[in-house]
Amino acid sequence: MAKRPERSIVSLISFIQTGELGPLKLGMPMREVSEFLGPPDWWMDGHDPDISPVPLLWGYARILEIRFGYEAPHAVECIKLCQLPAPGQRHLQVCRQLWIRADGISEATGLSDLLRLVNWPTGETITVGIAHSWNPVVDICTDRVRLVWCMSTDDEALFERRVKKGASRSEIVAWRDELSTGFFGVYSIAVPKSDRAPVEGWEDFTPSEYLDLINAHRPLTYS
């Protein structure tokens, strides 16, 4: 009988810092991903079987998505953690072989909360972005990962009502941070900012600039 693969418990903060989930990292061949995680729970076939003879998007437990390149050996191009742990949950079980330790992060953790919680890598560019466009998202981009939050339709309408009453730049930033409660994922990708949609229409801040703006307007009151 073949030996069952050992379970890997990987730090969520480590993934945010490095873009790697234990041995799972960008550039890893599809065969090695299969050996580590086993077959996916679901997958999507390529649009053209002549170009993509194998499924290039794999999913595990609706928690983890892996996108591979077209050409053999189909190297990993993107790793997406689709959700954060529920409050009080200590681990996310991706599959039998991979568990992700919460490290005090949950789906209730907002962008500014995470900025304060993570010891961000030195020597890297850390950017906090706000999309002033049709896409109501805020994000953190490092040299390795992108983390994305979004407003709900109701909160977007509330935000627009507040802005129409007249607001300073710092108030707008604070309201966006408070209302962006929908988590869209952690993306490990070669050029994180290239994942932004749309590409234009972003206002970028350093972490300290962003936190200084929102700290000036806590607690917030909505009407």
N, C-alpha and C positions, 0 to 999 in steps of 0.2 A: 504493500500500500504506500502511495506517495505521501511524503510528510506534509502536513498542513502548514501553510505559511504562517509565520509568527505575526501577531497583531502589533501594528505600529500605532503608538499614541503620539500625536503631533501637536505642538503648541500652535494655537490660533495666532497669538502675537508673533511667533516666529514666522508663520506664513506671511503675515502682513509686512514684516520687516525684510524678508528675503525673497518672497515669491515662490518658495519651495515648500511642499508638503512632505516632509521627510525625504524619501528618495524620489518622489514625484516632482519633476522640474521641467522647465522649457528645454526643448531639444531632445528629450528622452524618446527613443523609438517606440512605436506602437507595441511591438512585441514585448518590450520590457514593462510597459504599462500593464499589459495583459497578465504577465507573470506576477506582477506585484498585486494588482487589484482584482484579478479575475475578470470574467466577461462582464460587460456593462448590463445594467438593468434595462436600459433602453438605448436606442441609437437612431441616428438619421442618416439615410443614404445620400450620397452625392447626387446632384441633379443630372450628371452625365456619367454613366458607368464606364465609358471609354476613358474619361479623365480620372474618375474616382471609382476604382473597382471595389473599394472597401468603404464601409461607413466611416466618416471622418469626424462625427460628433458623438461622443459617448457620454452617457449619464448614469450616475449612481445615486439611488435613493432620493432623487429630486434635490439632492444637496450639492452634488459635485458634477460639473460638466467639464469635459476635456475635448479640445478641438485639435485635430491633427492636420499636418500639411498634406498636399496632394501627392507629392512624389515619395516613393519608397526611400527610406524605411518609415515614412509617415511620422515625422518628428512632432512632438507636442508643440503647438503654437500658442495655445491659451489654456489656462487653468482657471475655472470660475467656481468660487464658493458661493452658492446661490442664496444661502440663508445663514443667519446667526443663531446661536442657541437660544432657547426660550429662557426667560429670567429664572435663575436658580438651577438651570441645567448645567451639569459639569462637563458633559461631553456631547459631541455630535457623532453618531455612528454612521459613517459613510458606507462601509461594508464590513465584513468580518475581519478583513485585514487592516482597515484604517479607521481610527477614531481620532477626532480632533478635540483637544482639551480647550475648554472655553476661556480660561485665564481671566475670568471676571467680566468678559464681554458677552452681551446678550442682544436680542433684537430690540431691547429698550435703550441700547447705547446709541446716542446720536453722534453726529460728526464732531462737534466740539468736545463731547465726552471722550471720544476715542483719541482726539489730539492730545488731551491731557494724560490719558492712560498709557499710551504706547511710548516706549523709549525709541524714538525714531533714529535710523542709522545716520551717523555723522558722515559728512562729506558727500551727501546726496541732496538733490534738490527736492524739497517737499513743498507742494503747491496745494492750496485750497481754492477751489473754483466754484463760481456761481454762474449758471447759464441764464442770461437775460434774453430768452427766446421762447419758442413754443414748447421747449422741453424743460419742465420745472424741476431741474435736478441740481444738486450740489455734490462736489466730489473732493477727494483727496488723491492727488497723484504724486507718486514717488518715482524714482528711476526704475522701479521693479513692478509696482502694483498700482491699481486704481480701485478706490472704494467709492460707491455711489449710493446716494440717498435721494428720495423724491417726495414731493408733496402729494397728498391725496387731492381729488377734485374739490372736495369740500374745503380743505385747508388752503388750496390755491385761491378759491373764491374769497375766503376770509382774508388772505394776504392782499389780494387786489383791493378789497374794500379799505383796508388800513392804509395802503399806499396812496389811494385817491384822496384821503383826508390830509395828506401832506406828511412827509416823513424825511428825516435826515438819512444820509447814507448809512450811518451806523445802526440806526433803527431798522432799516431795510435788511441789513445783514443779520441782525439779531432775530428778526421775525422769520426770515428764511431758515435760519438754523433751527429755531424752535419748532417750526411747522414741518420740517423735512423728516418725517418719521418712517417713511417707507424705505426699507433697505433693498437695494437692487443687486448687491453682490460685491465680492472682492475678485478682481480680475488680475491674474498674473499674465503679463503680456510684454513683448519686447519693447514696445514704445507705448506706455500707458495712455498718454494724451491722445494718441491716434485713435483710441476707442471712443472719444467724445463724439456725440451727435446732438446737434450739428457741430461742425468743427469751429465755426466762428461764433461770436457773441458771448464770450466768456470774460468774466472779471476774475483775475487771479490775485491771491494774497499769500504772503508767507504765513505760517502758523501763528506767529506772534502778532502779526497785524490783524489777523482774523479774530483771535481770542481777545485782543484789546478792544475791538469794536463791539463784540457781543457782551463782554463783561461790563461795559458801560450802561447796559440796558437790562440787567437782571434784577429782580424777576420781571417777566413780561406780563402785561394785562391785555386781553383781547376783548373786542366788542363787535 
